[in-house]
Amino acid sequence: MQNPYDVLIIGGGPGGYNCAIRAGQLGLKVGCIESRGTLGGTCLNVGCIPSKALLHASEMYETAGKDFAGLGIKTNVELDLPTMMAAKEKTVTGLTQGIEFLFKKNKVDYIKGFGKITGKGTVEVDGKTLSAKHIVIATGSEVATLPGIDIDEKRIISSTGALALNKVPGKLLVIGGGVIGLELGSVWRRLGAEVTVVEYLPHILPGMDGEVQKQATRLLKKQKMKFELARKVTKVEKLKSGLLVTTEAAAGGKEKTIEADIVLVAIGRRPFTSGLGLETLGVATDKRGFIETDHWKTNVENIWAIGDCTHGPMLAHKAEEEGTAVAEAIAGKAAHVNYDVIPGVVYTSPEIAMVGKTEEDLKAAGIPYKSGKFPFMANSRARANHATDGFVKILAHSETDEILGAHMIG
């Protein structure tokens, strides 16, 4: 067994690699274990970054085809999907290599392989045992699945498959009206697919401000995206001609079938905590597999957990903040994350952003508040840009004027 590390991090995603780099900067001997073969985790490889690349490219394609003529720009627009996909991959490759450079710069050992905790301060990586004073679990999350619906990444796909389709589907059915479903649905709708979103709840974008949910639904419908709200998918049949999706009312009731060429399962994500050896030392998890923490500490001394494998919003920037904080805590410094000001963004068109409490949150908590709202229709720059949909809303405490939440669409 080699000289022990100060910190061993299992997982090289946003939480893990930020923790590793900060620990290196603070003079700690640190190793980061990653099984994917590239750093950056889901976000950089098959999540936030490739989806944003396709969202940007598809928006440019649709804008050129629909809006340029009205602005006095004459052009002939044609889709070249292989080149669009290659541009996406080039972006991803450049960023993953950038993290490797930062590891070398900050003296972080990049350890390729699957890490499993085998005892107090020991982690086995593909048969080799490493030791450390502190272990940080930053293994992230994986796609949540539906019972009886097998994802084959060909016709029934996850978000990973939706980023790698080799042709535009005629009909795309998206199961789930959350951020991932709406973003990827928007990509393929802009490129020519007929998109239907089936959502179990009576509204899209769970957790967002109610007024934003309604406005987003109206604007996406205007873009010809179809919605089946308060419905659940019970079965997906594979036929020679395509897929036949059976739905019924969320509360139970009459069935309805929808034909599709591709079905995207986007019902959320679940923590990736199986096979890590958590049971070896009795690291506590809840029924859903989330690791229980208190200020990022697990119930086992010197084992920490951050990011998607713990409770809280599954957001890369939340994991990054936690990763930095844990590195500083291990180094004996003051560490803090303000969970009240973690923003969330939906990169549809128009884009949606929020931070803090929603009106629904404040009403439920009995907090007195006042709301100030301004429509983009009344904004000169928005009118000049032909982008007048949406509004900005600020929520403040009615007695102290403290800003409690901000919500924007547009």
C-alpha positions as CSV (number, residue, x, y, z in Angstrom):
1,M,0.0,0.0,0.0
2,Q,1.4,3.4,-1.0
3,N,1.7,6.4,1.2
4,P,-1.7,7.5,2.4
5,Y,-3.6,10.4,0.8
6,D,-5.0,13.2,2.9
7,V,-8.1,13.0,0.8
8,L,-9.4,10.4,-1.6
9,I,-12.5,11.4,-3.7
10,I,-14.7,8.8,-5.3
11,G,-16.2,10.5,-8.4
12,G,-14.8,13.0,-10.8
13,G,-17.9,15.1,-11.6
14,P,-18.4,18.7,-10.7
15,G,-18.5,18.0,-7.0
16,G,-15.5,15.6,-7.0
17,Y,-13.2,17.5,-9.3
18,N,-13.8,20.9,-7.6
19,C,-13.2,19.2,-4.2
20,A,-9.9,17.7,-5.6
21,I,-8.6,20.9,-7.1
22,R,-9.4,23.0,-4.0
23,A,-7.8,20.4,-1.7
24,G,-4.7,20.4,-4.0
25,Q,-4.6,24.2,-3.8
26,L,-4.7,24.0,0.0
27,G,-1.6,21.7,0.0
28,L,-3.3,18.4,0.7
29,K,-2.2,15.1,-0.9
30,V,-5.3,14.2,-3.0
31,G,-6.5,11.5,-5.4
32,C,-9.7,11.5,-7.4
33,I,-11.1,8.2,-8.6
34,E,-13.3,8.1,-11.7
35,S,-14.6,5.1,-13.6
36,R,-16.0,6.8,-16.7
37,G,-12.6,7.2,-18.4
38,T,-13.1,11.0,-18.6
39,L,-13.5,13.6,-15.9
40,G,-16.5,15.9,-15.6
41,G,-19.2,13.5,-14.6
42,T,-22.7,13.4,-16.0
43,C,-22.8,17.2,-16.4
44,L,-19.8,17.5,-18.6
45,N,-20.0,14.3,-20.6
46,V,-23.7,13.5,-21.1
47,G,-25.7,16.2,-19.3
48,C,-25.5,20.0,-18.9
49,I,-22.7,20.8,-21.4
50,P,-23.7,18.6,-24.4
51,S,-27.3,19.6,-24.0
52,K,-26.5,23.3,-23.9
53,A,-24.4,22.8,-27.1
54,L,-27.4,21.3,-28.9
55,L,-29.8,23.8,-27.4
56,H,-27.7,26.7,-28.7
57,A,-27.2,25.1,-32.2
58,S,-30.9,24.1,-32.5
59,E,-32.0,27.6,-31.5
60,M,-29.7,29.2,-34.1
61,Y,-31.1,26.8,-36.7
62,E,-34.7,27.6,-35.9
63,T,-34.1,31.4,-35.6
64,A,-32.3,31.4,-39.0
65,G,-35.2,29.5,-40.6
66,K,-38.1,31.5,-39.1
67,D,-36.9,34.9,-38.1
68,F,-34.0,36.0,-40.3
69,A,-36.2,37.0,-43.3
70,G,-38.3,39.4,-41.1
71,L,-35.0,41.1,-40.1
72,G,-33.9,41.6,-43.6
73,I,-31.5,38.7,-43.8
74,K,-32.0,36.4,-46.7
75,T,-30.6,32.9,-46.3
76,N,-31.1,29.2,-47.2
77,V,-30.9,27.1,-44.0
78,E,-30.2,23.3,-44.1
79,L,-29.7,20.9,-41.2
80,D,-26.4,19.0,-41.0
81,L,-26.9,16.9,-37.9
82,P,-23.6,15.0,-38.0
83,T,-21.7,18.3,-38.0
84,M,-23.9,19.6,-35.2
85,M,-23.1,16.5,-33.1
86,A,-19.4,16.7,-33.9
87,A,-19.4,20.4,-32.7
88,K,-21.0,19.2,-29.4
89,E,-18.4,16.5,-28.9
90,K,-15.6,18.9,-29.6
91,T,-16.9,21.2,-26.8
92,V,-17.1,18.2,-24.4
93,T,-13.6,16.9,-25.2
94,G,-12.0,20.3,-24.8
95,L,-13.6,20.8,-21.3
96,T,-12.8,17.3,-20.0
97,Q,-9.1,17.7,-21.1
98,G,-9.2,21.1,-19.3
99,I,-10.0,19.4,-16.0
100,E,-7.1,17.0,-16.5
101,F,-4.8,20.0,-17.0
102,L,-6.1,21.6,-13.8
103,F,-5.5,18.3,-11.9
104,K,-1.8,18.3,-13.0
105,K,-1.5,22.0,-12.2
106,N,-2.8,21.4,-8.7
107,K,-1.0,18.1,-8.1
108,V,-4.1,15.9,-8.0
109,D,-3.7,12.2,-8.8
110,Y,-6.2,11.2,-11.4
111,I,-7.0,7.5,-10.6
112,K,-9.0,5.7,-13.4
113,G,-11.2,2.9,-12.2
114,F,-14.2,2.0,-9.9
115,G,-13.7,2.9,-6.3
116,K,-15.1,0.8,-3.4
117,I,-14.7,1.5,0.3
118,T,-13.2,-1.7,1.9
119,G,-12.5,-0.5,5.4
120,K,-11.7,2.5,7.6
121,G,-9.6,4.8,5.4
122,T,-9.2,2.3,2.6
123,V,-10.6,2.3,-1.0
124,E,-10.1,-0.5,-3.5
125,V,-9.8,0.6,-7.2
126,D,-9.9,-2.4,-9.6
127,G,-8.0,-4.7,-7.2
128,K,-5.5,-2.1,-5.9
129,T,-5.9,-0.8,-2.3
130,L,-5.4,2.9,-1.5
131,S,-5.5,4.6,1.9
132,A,-6.6,8.0,3.0
133,K,-7.3,10.0,6.1
134,H,-10.5,11.3,4.6
135,I,-12.8,9.8,1.9
136,V,-15.2,12.0,0.0
137,I,-18.1,10.3,-1.8
138,A,-19.1,12.3,-4.9
139,T,-20.6,9.6,-7.1
140,G,-23.5,11.7,-8.4
141,S,-26.7,10.3,-9.9
142,E,-28.0,8.1,-12.6
143,V,-31.2,8.1,-14.8
144,A,-34.4,7.1,-12.9
145,T,-36.3,4.4,-14.7
146,L,-40.0,3.4,-15.0
147,P,-41.1,-0.1,-14.1
148,G,-41.7,-2.3,-17.2
149,I,-40.2,0.2,-19.6
150,D,-36.7,-0.9,-20.6
151,I,-34.3,1.8,-21.9
152,D,-32.4,0.4,-24.8
153,E,-30.9,3.8,-26.0
154,K,-32.2,3.1,-29.5
155,R,-35.9,3.6,-29.5
156,I,-36.6,4.0,-25.8
157,I,-33.9,6.4,-24.6
158,S,-32.6,8.3,-21.6
159,S,-31.2,11.8,-21.7
160,T,-27.9,10.2,-22.7
161,G,-29.5,8.7,-25.8
162,A,-31.3,11.9,-26.6
163,L,-27.9,13.6,-27.0
164,A,-26.7,11.1,-29.6
165,L,-29.6,10.4,-32.0
166,N,-28.3,10.0,-35.5
167,K,-31.5,11.4,-37.1
168,V,-34.4,13.6,-36.2
169,P,-37.4,11.5,-35.1
170,G,-40.7,12.0,-36.7
171,K,-42.6,11.8,-33.4
172,L,-40.8,12.1,-30.0
173,L,-42.7,11.3,-26.8
174,V,-41.1,12.7,-23.6
175,I,-42.1,11.1,-20.3
176,G,-41.6,13.9,-17.8
177,G,-42.2,17.6,-17.9
178,G,-39.2,18.7,-15.8
179,V,-36.1,20.5,-16.9
180,I,-34.4,17.7,-18.7
181,G,-37.5,16.6,-20.7
182,L,-38.4,20.2,-21.7
183,E,-34.8,21.1,-22.7
184,L,-34.2,17.9,-24.8
185,G,-37.7,18.0,-26.2
186,S,-37.0,21.6,-27.3
187,V,-33.9,20.5,-29.1
188,W,-35.6,17.9,-31.3
189,R,-38.7,20.0,-31.8
190,R,-36.6,22.8,-33.3
191,L,-34.9,20.3,-35.5
192,G,-38.2,19.0,-36.9
193,A,-39.7,16.4,-34.5
194,E,-43.3,16.5,-33.4
195,V,-42.9,16.5,-29.6
196,T,-45.5,15.3,-27.0
197,V,-44.7,15.6,-23.3
198,V,-46.5,13.4,-20.8
199,E,-46.4,14.6,-17.2
200,Y,-47.8,12.9,-14.1
201,L,-48.5,16.2,-12.4
202,P,-51.1,18.7,-13.5
203,H,-48.3,21.2,-14.4
204,I,-44.8,21.2,-15.9
205,L,-41.6,22.2,-14.1
206,P,-42.2,20.9,-10.6
207,G,-40.9,23.2,-7.8
208,M,-41.0,26.3,-9.9
209,D,-43.2,29.3,-9.3
210,G,-46.8,28.7,-10.4
211,E,-47.0,31.7,-12.6
212,V,-43.8,30.7,-14.4
213,Q,-45.2,27.2,-14.9
214,K,-48.3,28.6,-16.5
215,Q,-46.4,31.0,-18.8
216,A,-43.9,28.3,-19.8
217,T,-46.7,26.0,-20.7
218,R,-48.4,28.6,-22.8
219,L,-45.2,29.6,-24.7
220,L,-44.1,26.0,-25.3
221,K,-47.6,25.2,-26.7
222,K,-47.3,28.2,-28.9
223,Q,-44.1,26.6,-30.3
224,K,-46.2,23.5,-31.2
225,M,-45.0,21.3,-28.3
226,K,-47.9,19.1,-27.1
227,F,-48.7,18.3,-23.5
228,E,-50.6,15.5,-21.8
229,L,-50.8,16.7,-18.2
230,A,-51.9,14.8,-15.1
231,R,-51.3,11.5,-17.0
232,K,-49.0,8.6,-16.5
233,V,-47.4,6.2,-19.0
234,T,-48.3,2.6,-18.2
235,K,-46.9,0.7,-21.2
236,V,-44.6,1.2,-24.2
237,E,-45.1,-1.4,-27.0
238,K,-42.4,-1.9,-29.6
239,L,-44.0,-2.4,-33.0
240,K,-42.3,-2.7,-36.4
241,S,-43.7,0.6,-37.4
242,G,-42.7,2.4,-34.2
243,L,-43.8,2.6,-30.6
244,L,-47.3,2.6,-29.1
245,V,-47.4,4.4,-25.7
246,T,-50.3,3.7,-23.4
247,T,-51.3,6.4,-20.9
248,E,-54.0,6.9,-18.4
249,A,-55.1,9.7,-16.0
250,A,-52.7,10.0,-13.0
251,A,-55.6,9.3,-10.7
252,G,-56.6,6.3,-12.8
253,G,-59.2,6.2,-15.6
254,K,-59.6,5.8,-19.3
255,E,-56.6,4.7,-21.3
256,K,-55.2,6.7,-24.3
257,T,-52.6,5.6,-26.7
258,I,-50.0,7.8,-28.5
259,E,-47.8,6.7,-31.4
260,A,-44.1,7.6,-31.3
261,D,-40.9,6.8,-33.1
262,I,-38.8,7.6,-30.1
263,V,-39.7,7.6,-26.3
264,L,-37.5,9.7,-24.0
265,V,-37.7,8.7,-20.3
266,A,-37.0,11.9,-18.4
267,I,-38.6,11.4,-15.0
268,G,-35.6,12.5,-13.0
269,R,-32.5,11.0,-11.6
270,R,-31.6,8.8,-8.6
271,P,-28.5,8.7,-6.4
272,F,-25.7,6.4,-7.6
273,T,-24.6,4.8,-4.4
274,S,-24.8,1.0,-5.1
275,G,-21.6,-1.0,-5.2
276,L,-19.5,1.6,-3.3
277,G,-19.1,-0.6,-0.2
278,L,-21.1,1.8,2.0
279,E,-22.3,-1.2,4.1
280,T,-18.7,-2.1,5.0
281,L,-18.6,0.7,7.5
282,G,-22.3,1.3,7.9
283,V,-22.6,4.6,6.0
284,A,-26.2,5.6,6.4
285,T,-28.5,6.0,3.4
286,D,-32.3,6.6,3.2
287,K,-34.8,4.3,1.4
288,R,-34.0,5.9,-2.0
289,G,-30.3,5.5,-1.7
290,F,-29.3,9.1,-0.8
291,I,-26.4,9.3,1.7
292,E,-27.4,11.0,4.9
293,T,-25.2,13.9,5.9
294,D,-24.8,16.7,8.4
295,H,-22.7,19.5,7.0
296,W,-21.4,17.0,4.4
297,K,-20.3,14.6,7.1
298,T,-21.7,11.1,7.0
299,N,-22.4,9.1,10.2
300,V,-18.9,7.5,9.8
301,E,-15.9,9.6,11.0
302,N,-13.8,11.1,8.1
303,I,-16.2,10.0,5.4
304,W,-17.9,12.9,3.6
305,A,-20.5,13.0,0.8
306,I,-21.5,15.8,-1.6
307,G,-23.5,16.5,-4.7
308,D,-26.3,14.4,-6.3
309,C,-25.7,11.4,-4.0
310,T,-26.9,13.5,-1.1
311,H,-30.2,15.3,-0.5
312,G,-30.9,18.7,-2.1
313,P,-31.2,20.0,-5.7
314,M,-29.4,17.8,-8.2
315,L,-27.4,20.7,-9.7
316,A,-23.8,20.9,-10.8
317,H,-23.2,24.2,-9.2
318,K,-24.6,23.0,-5.9
319,A,-22.1,20.1,-6.0
320,E,-19.3,22.4,-6.9
321,E,-20.0,24.6,-3.9
322,E,-20.1,21.6,-1.6
323,G,-16.9,20.2,-3.0
324,T,-15.0,23.4,-2.3
325,A,-16.6,23.6,1.2
326,V,-15.6,20.1,2.1
327,A,-12.0,20.6,0.9
328,E,-11.8,23.7,3.1
329,A,-13.4,21.9,6.1
330,I,-10.9,19.0,5.8
331,A,-8.0,21.6,5.7
332,G,-9.3,23.1,8.9
333,K,-10.8,26.2,7.5
334,A,-14.3,27.7,7.9
335,A,-16.7,26.2,5.3
336,H,-20.2,27.3,4.4
337,V,-22.8,26.9,1.6
338,N,-25.9,29.1,1.5
339,Y,-28.6,26.8,0.3
340,D,-31.1,29.6,0.2
341,V,-29.5,31.2,-2.8
342,I,-28.8,28.3,-5.2
343,P,-30.2,29.3,-8.6
344,G,-31.9,27.1,-11.1
345,V,-32.2,27.6,-14.8
346,V,-34.1,26.0,-17.6
347,Y,-32.5,26.5,-21.0
348,T,-35.6,26.4,-23.1
349,S,-36.6,29.3,-25.3
350,P,-37.4,31.6,-23.6
351,E,-35.0,30.7,-20.8
352,I,-36.3,30.4,-17.3
353,A,-34.5,31.2,-14.1
354,M,-35.2,31.2,-10.4
355,V,-33.6,31.7,-7.0
356,G,-35.0,31.6,-3.5
357,K,-38.6,30.9,-2.5
358,T,-41.7,30.7,-4.8
359,E,-45.0,32.3,-4.0
360,E,-46.3,28.9,-3.1
361,D,-43.5,28.3,-0.7
362,L,-44.1,31.6,1.1
363,K,-47.9,31.1,1.3
364,A,-47.4,27.6,2.7
365,A,-44.9,28.9,5.3
366,G,-47.2,31.8,6.3
367,I,-44.5,34.4,5.5
368,P,-45.8,37.9,4.7
369,Y,-44.6,39.0,1.3
370,K,-45.1,41.4,-1.6
371,S,-44.6,40.8,-5.3
372,G,-43.2,43.1,-7.9
373,K,-43.5,42.1,-11.6
374,F,-42.3,43.6,-14.9
375,P,-43.2,42.3,-18.3
376,F,-40.6,42.1,-21.1
377,M,-43.3,43.5,-23.4
378,A,-42.7,46.9,-21.7
379,N,-38.9,46.6,-22.1
380,S,-37.4,48.5,-25.0
381,R,-34.4,46.2,-25.6
382,A,-36.8,43.2,-25.6
383,R,-39.0,44.8,-28.2
384,A,-35.9,45.7,-30.3
385,N,-34.8,42.0,-30.1
386,H,-38.3,40.7,-30.9
387,A,-38.2,38.9,-27.6
388,T,-41.2,40.3,-25.6
389,D,-42.5,37.1,-24.0
390,G,-42.2,36.7,-20.3
391,F,-41.6,38.7,-17.2
392,V,-39.4,39.2,-14.1
393,K,-40.9,38.8,-10.6
394,I,-39.3,39.7,-7.3
395,L,-40.7,38.5,-4.0
396,A,-39.8,40.5,-0.9
397,H,-40.7,40.3,2.8
398,S,-43.6,42.7,3.3
399,E,-42.2,44.0,6.6
400,T,-38.4,44.0,6.2
401,D,-38.1,44.2,2.3
402,E,-35.6,41.3,2.3
403,I,-35.6,39.7,-1.1
404,L,-37.0,36.2,-0.7
405,G,-37.2,35.0,-4.3
406,A,-36.6,36.0,-7.9
407,H,-38.3,34.4,-10.9
408,M,-37.9,35.1,-14.6
409,I,-39.0,33.8,-17.9
410,G,-37.9,35.5,-21.1
